[in-house]
Amino acid sequence: MRKLEFRHKKNKPWYYAKAVSRELIPQVIIRFDKTRQLAKAASLDDAVLRSRVNYYNQIEPCDLPNESSIRLADLKIPQRSRAYYFDTYEYTRYFDQQLRAAFLFGDITHVPDVPSIVKSRPIFGNNRNSVFLNLDKARHFNFINDPTAFRKKRNMLVGRAVVHQAHRIRFYEMYFHHPLCNLGQINNDMNTQWYTPRMTIREHLRYKFILCIEGHDVATNLKWVMSSNSIAVMPRPRYETWFREGTLRPNVHFIEIRDDYSDLEEKLDYYIQHPEEADAIIENAHAYINTFRNKVEEDVVSLLVLEKYFHQTGQIDSKYQPYFS
């Protein structure tokens, strides 16, 4: 029955039904609708739109080599990464299908040589060629409603994760048996001494602190944790997505621990003893989450990110240039 609990999960069958239905709409209708969609920008804050578009898409005018790109018309549903395709097509369908773009699907932790549409990128260094769309969002962009106040939760850190990477193994070696931690490894192919059954999101919400250590790229659970009345605990992130993890402020939006994890107990004890400061972090996290809840804004920003991509690569002359600087 636990596997059937959808209270805090997106309805993936409905997600895929909507995604497949988009494929059935004739291109002539979709292309006409682009103007109507972008006209909604007039109802939004210009400064916010410019800030978001230019955060997600930082490329300068350049040429896009044909050998590194494909026509939008040639973007097909892969055997794997179907969600990446559906989330891309949700917005590329509004554009001339002869336009070209480079796409890198999956957990991308490097910066490509040519401007490419990605889900994730490194936060630090020159990441200009990594252009964001909100990809695999049914898995990553999951916001919840948490009815339990922070002060009524258990004074512990909870974490369930696939533990393959060296940095996650190090954390579990240090804290698996710690009395302030309830940790579990949900894969049983290695380190089986840590294997523990999965927990539902509702079960996580019984705890004041939830571990959000990065995996291959970002921590998948960070969005729903920040929308809860528990607090994300993690080192400063190294990778980011549409969620703009690079703009999160330590001890304002999440509890920061050192990269070597040595101050975990100190940080947990501090916020247990100072619940008013914990409440402030939760309030700030909720305010941050709310910046992603406006579907109209999400759609307009996504279309403008692509519009800027095609403009900056010399394929179109866009009338939306005021949003690109």
C-alpha positions in Angstrom: 0.0 0.0 0.0 2.9 2.4 0.7 3.8 2.2 -3.0 0.4 3.3 -3.9 0.5 6.5 -1.8 0.1 9.4 -4.2 -0.7 12.0 -1.5 2.7 13.8 -2.0 3.6 12.5 -5.5 2.8 13.8 -8.9 0.4 11.7 -11.0 2.7 10.3 -13.6 0.1 8.6 -15.7 -1.6 12.0 -16.1 1.7 13.6 -16.9 2.4 11.2 -19.7 -1.2 11.4 -21.0 -0.9 15.2 -21.3 2.6 14.8 -22.9 1.4 12.4 -25.5 -1.7 14.5 -26.3 0.5 17.4 -27.3 1.9 15.3 -30.1 -1.6 15.1 -31.7 -2.0 18.9 -32.0 -1.3 20.1 -35.6 1.8 22.3 -35.9 -0.1 25.1 -37.6 -2.3 25.5 -34.5 0.7 25.4 -32.1 2.8 27.9 -34.1 -0.2 30.4 -34.1 -0.5 29.9 -30.3 3.1 31.0 -29.6 2.2 34.7 -30.1 -0.7 34.3 -27.6 1.5 32.6 -25.1 4.2 35.2 -25.2 1.7 38.0 -25.0 1.1 36.9 -21.4 4.5 38.5 -20.6 2.7 41.8 -20.4 1.0 40.7 -17.2 4.3 39.7 -15.6 7.1 41.6 -14.0 9.6 42.6 -16.7 12.6 42.7 -14.3 11.8 39.2 -13.1 11.4 37.9 -16.6 14.7 39.4 -17.7 16.5 38.1 -14.7 15.3 34.6 -15.1 15.7 34.4 -18.9 19.3 35.7 -18.6 20.1 33.4 -15.7 19.0 30.3 -17.6 20.4 31.4 -21.0 23.7 33.3 -20.9 25.0 32.6 -24.4 26.4 35.4 -26.5 25.8 35.7 -30.3 27.5 32.8 -32.0 27.3 30.2 -34.8 25.8 26.8 -34.0 27.6 24.1 -36.0 25.3 21.7 -37.9 27.3 18.7 -36.8 26.7 19.5 -33.2 22.9 20.2 -33.5 19.7 18.7 -34.9 16.5 20.2 -36.4 13.7 20.4 -34.0 11.8 18.2 -36.4 14.3 15.5 -35.8 13.9 15.4 -32.1 12.3 12.0 -31.4 11.2 10.1 -28.3 14.2 8.1 -27.1 13.9 4.6 -25.6 15.3 6.2 -22.4 14.9 9.7 -21.1 11.3 10.0 -22.3 10.5 12.6 -19.7 13.4 14.8 -21.1 11.9 14.6 -24.5 8.3 15.4 -23.4 9.5 18.4 -21.3 11.5 19.7 -24.2 8.8 19.3 -26.8 6.3 21.1 -24.5 8.1 24.3 -25.6 10.1 23.5 -28.8 6.8 22.7 -30.5 6.0 26.4 -30.7 9.0 27.1 -33.0 9.8 26.5 -36.6 10.7 22.9 -36.7 13.6 23.6 -39.2 15.4 25.5 -36.4 18.4 23.7 -35.0 19.5 23.1 -31.4 21.9 20.9 -29.4 20.4 18.8 -26.6 22.1 16.9 -23.8 19.7 14.9 -21.8 20.5 13.3 -18.4 22.5 14.4 -15.4 24.9 16.8 -17.0 27.8 17.9 -14.8 30.1 19.4 -17.5 29.7 22.4 -19.7 29.3 21.5 -23.4 31.5 22.9 -26.2 28.5 24.4 -28.0 25.3 26.1 -26.6 23.1 23.2 -25.5 19.8 22.6 -23.9 20.4 20.8 -20.6 18.7 20.0 -17.3 21.8 20.6 -15.1 25.1 22.4 -15.1 28.0 23.2 -12.7 27.4 26.3 -10.7 31.0 27.6 -10.7 33.1 28.6 -13.6 32.1 29.5 -17.1 28.8 27.6 -17.7 27.6 29.9 -20.5 27.0 27.1 -23.0 24.6 25.3 -20.6 21.1 26.6 -21.4 18.3 25.5 -19.0 14.9 24.1 -19.7 12.9 22.6 -16.8 13.6 18.9 -17.7 12.5 15.7 -16.0 10.3 18.0 -13.9 7.7 15.3 -12.9 10.6 13.8 -10.9 12.3 16.9 -9.7 9.7 19.7 -9.4 7.5 18.2 -6.7 6.1 20.6 -4.2 4.0 19.5 -1.2 1.8 20.8 1.6 3.0 19.9 5.0 0.5 20.2 7.9 3.0 19.6 10.7 4.8 22.5 12.2 8.6 22.3 12.6 8.4 22.3 16.4 6.2 19.3 16.5 8.6 17.1 14.5 11.3 14.7 15.8 14.7 16.2 16.7 16.5 14.1 14.1 17.9 14.2 10.6 16.3 11.7 8.2 17.8 10.5 4.9 17.0 7.8 2.3 19.2 7.6 -0.8 20.9 5.5 -3.4 24.4 5.4 -2.0 26.9 4.9 -4.8 29.0 8.0 -5.0 32.1 8.4 -2.7 30.7 11.6 -1.0 27.5 9.8 0.0 29.4 6.8 1.2 31.6 9.1 3.3 28.5 10.6 4.9 27.0 7.3 5.8 30.3 6.0 7.2 30.3 9.0 9.5 26.7 9.2 10.6 24.8 5.9 9.9 24.9 5.0 13.6 24.6 8.5 15.0 21.8 9.0 17.5 20.7 12.3 15.8 20.3 10.5 12.4 17.9 8.1 10.8 19.7 7.1 7.6 19.1 4.3 5.1 20.4 3.2 1.8 17.7 2.1 -0.6 19.9 0.2 -3.0 21.1 -3.2 -2.0 23.9 -3.8 -4.6 26.7 -2.5 -2.3 27.2 -1.4 1.3 24.4 -3.7 2.3 25.0 -3.0 6.0 23.2 0.3 5.4 20.2 -1.1 3.4 16.9 0.1 4.7 13.4 0.0 3.1 12.2 3.2 1.3 10.3 5.8 3.2 7.4 7.8 1.8 7.5 11.6 1.8 4.9 11.6 4.5 7.2 9.5 6.7 10.1 11.9 6.0 7.9 14.8 7.2 8.0 13.5 10.8 11.5 14.8 11.1 12.8 18.3 11.6 15.8 17.9 9.2 16.0 16.1 5.9 19.3 15.2 4.2 19.7 16.7 0.7 23.2 15.6 -0.5 23.8 15.8 -4.2 24.0 12.6 -6.2 25.2 12.6 -9.8 24.2 16.2 -10.1 21.6 17.9 -7.8 19.7 16.5 -4.9 16.4 15.3 -6.3 14.5 15.8 -3.1 15.5 19.4 -2.5 12.4 21.0 -4.0 9.8 19.1 -2.0 11.9 19.4 1.2 12.0 23.2 0.8 8.3 23.3 0.3 7.8 21.4 3.6 8.0 22.5 7.3 11.2 20.5 7.6 14.6 21.9 6.7 17.1 20.8 4.0 20.5 20.0 5.4 23.4 19.9 2.9 26.8 21.3 1.9 26.7 24.3 -0.5 25.5 22.9 -3.9 28.0 22.4 -6.8 25.3 21.9 -9.5 22.1 23.6 -10.4 19.0 23.2 -12.6 15.9 25.3 -13.4 15.5 25.7 -9.7 18.6 28.0 -9.6 20.3 26.2 -6.8 23.2 28.6 -7.3 21.1 31.4 -5.8 20.2 29.6 -2.6 21.6 31.2 0.5 23.2 29.1 3.2 21.4 29.2 6.5 18.7 31.3 4.9 17.1 28.8 2.6 18.8 25.6 3.9 21.2 24.5 6.7 24.7 24.5 5.4 27.2 21.9 6.6 30.8 21.7 5.7 31.9 19.7 2.7 33.6 17.2 5.0 30.3 17.0 7.0 32.3 17.5 10.3 29.9 20.1 11.8 26.6 18.2 11.3 25.9 17.5 15.0 26.8 21.1 15.9 24.4 22.5 13.3 21.5 20.1 14.2 21.9 20.9 17.9 22.0 24.6 17.2 18.7 24.7 15.3 17.0 22.3 17.8 17.9 24.9 20.5 16.9 27.9 18.3 13.6 27.0 16.7 12.8 30.6 15.9 15.8 30.6 13.5 14.6 27.3 12.0 11.2 28.8 11.4 12.8 31.8 9.6 14.7 29.3 7.2 11.4 27.5 6.5 9.6 30.8 5.8 12.4 31.8 3.4 12.4 28.4 1.7 8.6 28.7 1.1 9.0 32.2 -0.4 11.7 30.8 -2.7 9.4 27.9 -3.8 6.6 30.3 -4.5 8.6 32.0 -7.3 8.1 28.8 -9.3 4.4 28.3 -8.7 3.1 30.7 -11.4 2.4 28.4 -14.5 2.0 31.4 -16.8 5.4 32.8 -15.8 7.0 29.3 -16.1 5.7 29.0 -19.6 6.7 32.5 -20.7 10.2 32.2 -19.3 10.6 28.8 -21.0 9.6 30.2 -24.4 11.8 33.2 -24.0 14.8 31.0 -23.1 14.3 29.2 -26.4 13.6 32.4 -28.3 16.9 33.8 -27.0 18.7 30.6 -28.0 17.6 30.8 -31.6 18.2 34.5 -31.7 21.7 34.3 -30.3 22.7 31.5 -32.6 21.7 33.6 -35.6 18.7 31.6 -36.7 15.9 34.2 -36.1 15.6 37.9 -35.5 13.5 38.2 -32.4 11.3 41.1 -31.4 11.8 40.0 -27.7 15.4 41.2 -27.5 14.6 43.6 -24.6 14.3 40.5 -22.4 17.7 39.2 -23.5 19.9 41.7 -21.7 
